[in-house]
Amino acid sequence: MTAANYSLRLLPSLKSAAEKIAKAEGTSLNQLINLALAEKVAALTTATYFQERSQMANISAFQRVLTGAPDVEPEPWDRL
């Protein structure tokens, strides 16, 4: 894996808070920023994926599947 350099300008208060968190986590500020960005990218990518998948939904086919489901109480381990 190769790394790319990017000059990042942070608000002093944000940088200070991030440095404290990184120190408490036993990691570097660079690693903390990479992890935070990776989590944000994953969240946004997942949201987009599900939004795109929902556009392909076939409601009538889903209704047909539901009509074939048995009308019974859920198992104890499957209750809310």
Biopython code that builds the backbone (N, CA, C, O; Angstrom):
import numpy as np
from Bio.PDB.StructureBuilder import StructureBuilder

atoms = [
    (1, "MET", "N", (0.836, -1.167, 0.000)),
    (1, "MET", "CA", (0.000, 0.000, 0.000)),
    (1, "MET", "C", (0.886, 1.237, 0.000)),
    (1, "MET", "O", (1.858, 1.316, 0.750)),
    (2, "THR", "N", (0.548, 2.179, -0.830)),
    (2, "THR", "CA", (1.280, 3.437, -0.827)),
    (2, "THR", "C", (0.436, 4.503, -0.169)),
    (2, "THR", "O", (-0.793, 4.456, -0.216)),
    (3, "ALA", "N", (1.090, 5.448, 0.436)),
    (3, "ALA", "CA", (0.389, 6.532, 1.113)),
    (3, "ALA", "C", (0.577, 7.816, 0.331)),
    (3, "ALA", "O", (1.635, 8.058, -0.249)),
    (4, "ALA", "N", (-0.453, 8.628, 0.323)),
    (4, "ALA", "CA", (-0.381, 9.926, -0.323)),
    (4, "ALA", "C", (-0.340, 11.000, 0.745)),
    (4, "ALA", "O", (-1.004, 10.886, 1.775)),
    (5, "ASN", "N", (0.417, 12.013, 0.509)),
    (5, "ASN", "CA", (0.497, 13.132, 1.445)),
    (5, "ASN", "C", (-0.538, 14.173, 1.083)),
    (5, "ASN", "O", (-0.786, 14.452, -0.091)),
    (6, "TYR", "N", (-1.137, 14.741, 2.114)),
    (6, "TYR", "CA", (-2.133, 15.777, 1.922)),
    (6, "TYR", "C", (-2.001, 16.752, 3.072)),
    (6, "TYR", "O", (-2.032, 16.357, 4.237)),
    (7, "SER", "N", (-1.856, 18.019, 2.749)),
    (7, "SER", "CA", (-1.772, 19.043, 3.779)),
    (7, "SER", "C", (-3.179, 19.300, 4.303)),
    (7, "SER", "O", (-4.073, 19.666, 3.541)),
    (8, "LEU", "N", (-3.372, 19.110, 5.597)),
    (8, "LEU", "CA", (-4.690, 19.228, 6.205)),
    (8, "LEU", "C", (-4.691, 20.386, 7.181)),
    (8, "LEU", "O", (-3.830, 20.470, 8.057)),
    (9, "ARG", "N", (-5.653, 21.277, 7.032)),
    (9, "ARG", "CA", (-5.781, 22.403, 7.948)),
    (9, "ARG", "C", (-6.933, 22.129, 8.903)),
    (9, "ARG", "O", (-8.089, 22.022, 8.491)),
    (10, "LEU", "N", (-6.603, 22.018, 10.168)),
    (10, "LEU", "CA", (-7.602, 21.773, 11.206)),
    (10, "LEU", "C", (-7.734, 23.007, 12.087)),
    (10, "LEU", "O", (-6.771, 23.744, 12.297)),
    (11, "LEU", "N", (-8.941, 23.219, 12.597)),
    (11, "LEU", "CA", (-9.106, 24.251, 13.606)),
    (11, "LEU", "C", (-8.258, 23.867, 14.810)),
    (11, "LEU", "O", (-8.196, 22.688, 15.159)),
    (12, "PRO", "N", (-7.607, 24.824, 15.451)),
    (12, "PRO", "CA", (-6.747, 24.486, 16.601)),
    (12, "PRO", "C", (-7.483, 23.689, 17.679)),
    (12, "PRO", "O", (-6.916, 22.757, 18.249)),
    (13, "SER", "N", (-8.727, 24.040, 17.964)),
    (13, "SER", "CA", (-9.477, 23.313, 18.993)),
    (13, "SER", "C", (-9.757, 21.878, 18.573)),
    (13, "SER", "O", (-9.715, 20.971, 19.405)),
    (14, "LEU", "N", (-10.041, 21.660, 17.292)),
    (14, "LEU", "CA", (-10.291, 20.311, 16.791)),
    (14, "LEU", "C", (-9.007, 19.492, 16.814)),
    (14, "LEU", "O", (-9.017, 18.319, 17.190)),
    (15, "LYS", "N", (-7.905, 20.111, 16.413)),
    (15, "LYS", "CA", (-6.620, 19.406, 16.425)),
    (15, "LYS", "C", (-6.239, 19.014, 17.856)),
    (15, "LYS", "O", (-5.768, 17.902, 18.095)),
    (16, "SER", "N", (-6.443, 19.919, 18.788)),
    (16, "SER", "CA", (-6.119, 19.635, 20.187)),
    (16, "SER", "C", (-6.958, 18.479, 20.724)),
    (16, "SER", "O", (-6.437, 17.575, 21.377)),
    (17, "ALA", "N", (-8.250, 18.513, 20.446)),
    (17, "ALA", "CA", (-9.137, 17.435, 20.904)),
    (17, "ALA", "C", (-8.750, 16.113, 20.258)),
    (17, "ALA", "O", (-8.743, 15.078, 20.925)),
    (18, "ALA", "N", (-8.432, 16.134, 18.976)),
    (18, "ALA", "CA", (-8.050, 14.913, 18.267)),
    (18, "ALA", "C", (-6.736, 14.357, 18.817)),
    (18, "ALA", "O", (-6.580, 13.143, 18.951)),
    (19, "GLU", "N", (-5.799, 15.241, 19.135)),
    (19, "GLU", "CA", (-4.525, 14.791, 19.702)),
    (19, "GLU", "C", (-4.740, 14.119, 21.060)),
    (19, "GLU", "O", (-4.095, 13.117, 21.368)),
    (20, "LYS", "N", (-5.630, 14.664, 21.856)),
    (20, "LYS", "CA", (-5.924, 14.063, 23.161)),
    (20, "LYS", "C", (-6.550, 12.680, 22.990)),
    (20, "LYS", "O", (-6.209, 11.741, 23.710)),
    (21, "ILE", "N", (-7.454, 12.568, 22.045)),
    (21, "ILE", "CA", (-8.096, 11.273, 21.794)),
    (21, "ILE", "C", (-7.075, 10.264, 21.287)),
    (21, "ILE", "O", (-7.044, 9.120, 21.740)),
    (22, "ALA", "N", (-6.243, 10.691, 20.346)),
    (22, "ALA", "CA", (-5.220, 9.790, 19.796)),
    (22, "ALA", "C", (-4.284, 9.299, 20.903)),
    (22, "ALA", "O", (-3.935, 8.119, 20.958)),
    (23, "LYS", "N", (-3.887, 10.215, 21.777)),
    (23, "LYS", "CA", (-2.996, 9.830, 22.879)),
    (23, "LYS", "C", (-3.684, 8.831, 23.804)),
    (23, "LYS", "O", (-3.077, 7.843, 24.219)),
    (24, "ALA", "N", (-4.955, 9.090, 24.127)),
    (24, "ALA", "CA", (-5.702, 8.172, 24.996)),
    (24, "ALA", "C", (-5.875, 6.805, 24.347)),
    (24, "ALA", "O", (-5.908, 5.788, 25.040)),
    (25, "GLU", "N", (-5.983, 6.776, 23.025)),
    (25, "GLU", "CA", (-6.144, 5.521, 22.291)),
    (25, "GLU", "C", (-4.811, 4.836, 22.022)),
    (25, "GLU", "O", (-4.779, 3.693, 21.568)),
    (26, "GLY", "N", (-3.718, 5.526, 22.299)),
    (26, "GLY", "CA", (-2.386, 4.955, 22.063)),
    (26, "GLY", "C", (-2.032, 4.893, 20.591)),
    (26, "GLY", "O", (-1.367, 3.958, 20.144)),
    (27, "THR", "N", (-2.469, 5.876, 19.845)),
    (27, "THR", "CA", (-2.196, 5.900, 18.408)),
    (27, "THR", "C", (-1.754, 7.296, 17.998)),
    (27, "THR", "O", (-1.757, 8.221, 18.811)),
    (28, "SER", "N", (-1.382, 7.441, 16.763)),
    (28, "SER", "CA", (-0.953, 8.751, 16.274)),
    (28, "SER", "C", (-2.146, 9.558, 15.770)),
    (28, "SER", "O", (-3.206, 9.009, 15.470)),
    (29, "LEU", "N", (-1.954, 10.854, 15.683)),
    (29, "LEU", "CA", (-2.997, 11.719, 15.128)),
    (29, "LEU", "C", (-3.276, 11.312, 13.683)),
    (29, "LEU", "O", (-4.430, 11.303, 13.254)),
    (30, "ASN", "N", (-2.248, 10.983, 12.946)),
    (30, "ASN", "CA", (-2.412, 10.550, 11.558)),
    (30, "ASN", "C", (-3.303, 9.312, 11.472)),
    (30, "ASN", "O", (-4.211, 9.252, 10.643)),
    (31, "GLN", "N", (-3.040, 8.330, 12.327)),
    (31, "GLN", "CA", (-3.835, 7.097, 12.313)),
    (31, "GLN", "C", (-5.279, 7.373, 12.714)),
    (31, "GLN", "O", (-6.206, 6.805, 12.137)),
    (32, "LEU", "N", (-5.472, 8.246, 13.703)),
    (32, "LEU", "CA", (-6.822, 8.598, 14.136)),
    (32, "LEU", "C", (-7.599, 9.256, 12.992)),
    (32, "LEU", "O", (-8.763, 8.929, 12.762)),
    (33, "ILE", "N", (-6.962, 10.171, 12.288)),
    (33, "ILE", "CA", (-7.620, 10.846, 11.170)),
    (33, "ILE", "C", (-7.937, 9.846, 10.060)),
    (33, "ILE", "O", (-9.023, 9.889, 9.480)),
    (34, "ASN", "N", (-7.009, 8.957, 9.764)),
    (34, "ASN", "CA", (-7.261, 7.931, 8.738)),
    (34, "ASN", "C", (-8.443, 7.046, 9.115)),
    (34, "ASN", "O", (-9.292, 6.745, 8.276)),
    (35, "LEU", "N", (-8.496, 6.634, 10.370)),
    (35, "LEU", "CA", (-9.580, 5.778, 10.828)),
    (35, "LEU", "C", (-10.920, 6.516, 10.776)),
    (35, "LEU", "O", (-11.921, 5.962, 10.322)),
    (36, "ALA", "N", (-10.934, 7.757, 11.238)),
    (36, "ALA", "CA", (-12.176, 8.545, 11.222)),
    (36, "ALA", "C", (-12.673, 8.747, 9.802)),
    (36, "ALA", "O", (-13.871, 8.645, 9.541)),
    (37, "LEU", "N", (-11.764, 9.031, 8.885)),
    (37, "LEU", "CA", (-12.159, 9.220, 7.492)),
    (37, "LEU", "C", (-12.639, 7.913, 6.876)),
    (37, "LEU", "O", (-13.605, 7.905, 6.114)),
    (38, "ALA", "N", (-11.975, 6.813, 7.199)),
    (38, "ALA", "CA", (-12.402, 5.511, 6.682)),
    (38, "ALA", "C", (-13.806, 5.165, 7.176)),
    (38, "ALA", "O", (-14.617, 4.639, 6.413)),
    (39, "GLU", "N", (-14.099, 5.455, 8.442)),
    (39, "GLU", "CA", (-15.432, 5.191, 8.980)),
    (39, "GLU", "C", (-16.491, 6.041, 8.275)),
    (39, "GLU", "O", (-17.576, 5.547, 7.969)),
    (40, "LYS", "N", (-16.187, 7.304, 8.018)),
    (40, "LYS", "CA", (-17.129, 8.193, 7.348)),
    (40, "LYS", "C", (-17.368, 7.733, 5.913)),
    (40, "LYS", "O", (-18.510, 7.699, 5.456)),
    (41, "VAL", "N", (-16.313, 7.383, 5.210)),
    (41, "VAL", "CA", (-16.451, 6.897, 3.832)),
    (41, "VAL", "C", (-17.282, 5.627, 3.801)),
    (41, "VAL", "O", (-18.143, 5.474, 2.935)),
    (42, "ALA", "N", (-17.040, 4.715, 4.734)),
    (42, "ALA", "CA", (-17.807, 3.467, 4.793)),
    (42, "ALA", "C", (-19.283, 3.746, 5.059)),
    (42, "ALA", "O", (-20.150, 3.134, 4.435)),
    (43, "ALA", "N", (-19.573, 4.656, 5.968)),
    (43, "ALA", "CA", (-20.964, 4.986, 6.284)),
    (43, "ALA", "C", (-21.677, 5.594, 5.079)),
    (43, "ALA", "O", (-22.807, 5.216, 4.768)),
    (44, "LEU", "N", (-21.030, 6.521, 4.410)),
    (44, "LEU", "CA", (-21.656, 7.161, 3.248)),
    (44, "LEU", "C", (-21.798, 6.186, 2.084)),
    (44, "LEU", "O", (-22.801, 6.213, 1.371)),
    (45, "THR", "N", (-20.807, 5.334, 1.890)),
    (45, "THR", "CA", (-20.866, 4.342, 0.819)),
    (45, "THR", "C", (-21.991, 3.351, 1.084)),
    (45, "THR", "O", (-22.720, 2.976, 0.165)),
    (46, "THR", "N", (-22.136, 2.928, 2.332)),
    (46, "THR", "CA", (-23.197, 1.991, 2.693)),
    (46, "THR", "C", (-24.565, 2.613, 2.483)),
    (46, "THR", "O", (-25.471, 1.968, 1.954)),
    (47, "ALA", "N", (-24.719, 3.853, 2.892)),
    (47, "ALA", "CA", (-26.003, 4.542, 2.716)),
    (47, "ALA", "C", (-26.360, 4.638, 1.235)),
    (47, "ALA", "O", (-27.508, 4.410, 0.854)),
    (48, "THR", "N", (-25.394, 4.969, 0.416)),
    (48, "THR", "CA", (-25.629, 5.059, -1.027)),
    (48, "THR", "C", (-25.986, 3.694, -1.598)),
    (48, "THR", "O", (-26.889, 3.580, -2.427)),
    (49, "TYR", "N", (-25.275, 2.656, -1.154)),
    (49, "TYR", "CA", (-25.539, 1.296, -1.630)),
    (49, "TYR", "C", (-26.984, 0.888, -1.338)),
    (49, "TYR", "O", (-27.679, 0.389, -2.222)),
    (50, "PHE", "N", (-27.435, 1.101, -0.099)),
    (50, "PHE", "CA", (-28.796, 0.705, 0.254)),
    (50, "PHE", "C", (-29.838, 1.562, -0.455)),
    (50, "PHE", "O", (-30.917, 1.080, -0.799)),
    (51, "GLN", "N", (-29.518, 2.810, -0.669)),
    (51, "GLN", "CA", (-30.443, 3.671, -1.410)),
    (51, "GLN", "C", (-30.589, 3.165, -2.849)),
    (51, "GLN", "O", (-31.701, 3.098, -3.372)),
    (52, "GLU", "N", (-29.483, 2.815, -3.479)),
    (52, "GLU", "CA", (-29.530, 2.284, -4.846)),
    (52, "GLU", "C", (-30.253, 0.942, -4.886)),
    (52, "GLU", "O", (-31.048, 0.691, -5.792)),
    (53, "ARG", "N", (-29.980, 0.083, -3.910)),
    (53, "ARG", "CA", (-30.650, -1.224, -3.868)),
    (53, "ARG", "C", (-32.150, -1.074, -3.677)),
    (53, "ARG", "O", (-32.928, -1.831, -4.258)),
    (54, "SER", "N", (-32.561, -0.109, -2.874)),
    (54, "SER", "CA", (-33.997, 0.077, -2.620)),
    (54, "SER", "C", (-34.737, 0.485, -3.885)),
    (54, "SER", "O", (-35.934, 0.227, -4.014)),
    (55, "GLN", "N", (-34.042, 1.113, -4.808)),
    (55, "GLN", "CA", (-34.673, 1.507, -6.065)),
    (55, "GLN", "C", (-34.991, 0.291, -6.935)),
    (55, "GLN", "O", (-35.820, 0.374, -7.841)),
    (56, "MET", "N", (-34.334, -0.834, -6.661)),
    (56, "MET", "CA", (-34.555, -2.051, -7.442)),
    (56, "MET", "C", (-35.593, -2.972, -6.802)),
    (56, "MET", "O", (-35.864, -4.063, -7.305)),
    (57, "ALA", "N", (-36.169, -2.520, -5.689)),
    (57, "ALA", "CA", (-37.116, -3.367, -4.970)),
    (57, "ALA", "C", (-38.362, -3.641, -5.804)),
    (57, "ALA", "O", (-38.851, -2.773, -6.527)),
    (58, "ASN", "N", (-38.858, -4.856, -5.686)),
    (58, "ASN", "CA", (-40.086, -5.256, -6.364)),
    (58, "ASN", "C", (-41.118, -5.522, -5.264)),
    (58, "ASN", "O", (-41.161, -6.606, -4.683)),
    (59, "ILE", "N", (-41.937, -4.524, -4.994)),
    (59, "ILE", "CA", (-42.880, -4.599, -3.887)),
    (59, "ILE", "C", (-43.900, -5.726, -4.078)),
    (59, "ILE", "O", (-44.247, -6.421, -3.123)),
    (60, "SER", "N", (-44.372, -5.903, -5.297)),
    (60, "SER", "CA", (-45.370, -6.956, -5.513)),
    (60, "SER", "C", (-44.769, -8.347, -5.270)),
    (60, "SER", "O", (-45.444, -9.224, -4.731)),
    (61, "ALA", "N", (-43.516, -8.552, -5.659)),
    (61, "ALA", "CA", (-42.856, -9.835, -5.396)),
    (61, "ALA", "C", (-42.673, -10.028, -3.886)),
    (61, "ALA", "O", (-42.835, -11.137, -3.377)),
    (62, "PHE", "N", (-42.343, -8.965, -3.184)),
    (62, "PHE", "CA", (-42.189, -9.030, -1.734)),
    (62, "PHE", "C", (-43.520, -9.396, -1.074)),
    (62, "PHE", "O", (-43.556, -10.213, -0.153)),
    (63, "GLN", "N", (-44.598, -8.797, -1.541)),
    (63, "GLN", "CA", (-45.925, -9.101, -1.001)),
    (63, "GLN", "C", (-46.288, -10.572, -1.229)),
    (63, "GLN", "O", (-46.892, -11.208, -0.365)),
    (64, "ARG", "N", (-45.918, -11.103, -2.388)),
    (64, "ARG", "CA", (-46.191, -12.511, -2.679)),
    (64, "ARG", "C", (-45.430, -13.420, -1.716)),
    (64, "ARG", "O", (-45.968, -14.425, -1.250)),
    (65, "VAL", "N", (-44.201, -13.073, -1.423)),
    (65, "VAL", "CA", (-43.410, -13.873, -0.483)),
    (65, "VAL", "C", (-44.045, -13.821, 0.900)),
    (65, "VAL", "O", (-44.139, -14.842, 1.582)),
    (66, "LEU", "N", (-44.478, -12.642, 1.313)),
    (66, "LEU", "CA", (-45.095, -12.508, 2.636)),
    (66, "LEU", "C", (-46.387, -13.308, 2.759)),
    (66, "LEU", "O", (-46.676, -13.851, 3.825)),
    (67, "THR", "N", (-47.159, -13.388, 1.693)),
    (67, "THR", "CA", (-48.412, -14.144, 1.772)),
    (67, "THR", "C", (-48.149, -15.634, 1.964)),
    (67, "THR", "O", (-49.021, -16.356, 2.446)),
    (68, "GLY", "N", (-46.974, -16.094, 1.597)),
    (68, "GLY", "CA", (-46.636, -17.502, 1.774)),
    (68, "GLY", "C", (-46.052, -17.812, 3.139)),
    (68, "GLY", "O", (-45.836, -18.978, 3.471)),
    (69, "ALA", "N", (-45.796, -16.787, 3.932)),
    (69, "ALA", "CA", (-45.213, -17.005, 5.257)),
    (69, "ALA", "C", (-46.281, -17.529, 6.213)),
    (69, "ALA", "O", (-47.424, -17.075, 6.168)),
    (70, "PRO", "N", (-45.926, -18.471, 7.071)),
    (70, "PRO", "CA", (-46.904, -19.013, 8.014)),
    (70, "PRO", "C", (-47.333, -17.957, 9.035)),
    (70, "PRO", "O", (-46.543, -17.091, 9.410)),
    (71, "ASP", "N", (-48.569, -18.035, 9.473)),
    (71, "ASP", "CA", (-49.114, -17.100, 10.449)),
    (71, "ASP", "C", (-48.984, -17.721, 11.836)),
    (71, "ASP", "O", (-49.957, -18.219, 12.404)),
    (72, "VAL", "N", (-47.775, -17.681, 12.367)),
    (72, "VAL", "CA", (-47.489, -18.275, 13.675)),
    (72, "VAL", "C", (-46.728, -17.265, 14.529)),
    (72, "VAL", "O", (-46.145, -16.308, 14.020)),
    (73, "GLU", "N", (-46.749, -17.500, 15.823)),
    (73, "GLU", "CA", (-45.989, -16.652, 16.736)),
    (73, "GLU", "C", (-44.494, -16.900, 16.514)),
    (73, "GLU", "O", (-44.094, -18.026, 16.216)),
    (74, "PRO", "N", (-43.661, -15.854, 16.656)),
    (74, "PRO", "CA", (-42.217, -16.054, 16.494)),
    (74, "PRO", "C", (-41.647, -16.888, 17.636)),
    (74, "PRO", "O", (-42.211, -16.953, 18.728)),
    (75, "GLU", "N", (-40.518, -17.518, 17.352)),
    (75, "GLU", "CA", (-39.821, -18.281, 18.376)),
    (75, "GLU", "C", (-39.400, -17.307, 19.496)),
    (75, "GLU", "O", (-39.229, -16.114, 19.245)),
    (76, "PRO", "N", (-39.236, -17.806, 20.706)),
    (76, "PRO", "CA", (-38.840, -16.919, 21.826)),
    (76, "PRO", "C", (-37.574, -16.121, 21.555)),
    (76, "PRO", "O", (-37.467, -14.965, 21.964)),
    (77, "TRP", "N", (-36.616, -16.734, 20.867)),
    (77, "TRP", "CA", (-35.354, -16.059, 20.589)),
    (77, "TRP", "C", (-35.479, -15.024, 19.471)),
    (77, "TRP", "O", (-34.542, -14.268, 19.217)),
    (78, "ASP", "N", (-36.639, -14.988, 18.800)),
    (78, "ASP", "CA", (-36.817, -14.082, 17.672)),
    (78, "ASP", "C", (-37.846, -12.993, 17.967)),
    (78, "ASP", "O", (-38.377, -12.367, 17.050)),
    (79, "ARG", "N", (-38.120, -12.776, 19.229)),
    (79, "ARG", "CA", (-39.102, -11.759, 19.618)),
    (79, "ARG", "C", (-38.400, -10.459, 19.974)),
    (79, "ARG", "O", (-37.232, -10.439, 20.362)),
    (80, "LEU", "N", (-39.152, -9.375, 19.829)),
    (80, "LEU", "CA", (-38.622, -8.068, 20.220)),
    (80, "LEU", "C", (-38.772, -7.872, 21.702)),
    (80, "LEU", "O", (-38.383, -6.830, 22.230)),
]
sb = StructureBuilder()
sb.init_structure("model")
sb.init_model(0)
sb.init_chain("A")
sb.init_seg("    ")
for serial, (resi, resn, name, xyz) in enumerate(atoms, 1):
    if name == "N":
        sb.init_residue(resn, " ", resi, " ")
    sb.init_atom(name, np.array(xyz, "f"), 0.0, 1.0, " ", f" {name:<3s}", serial, name[0])
structure = sb.get_structure()
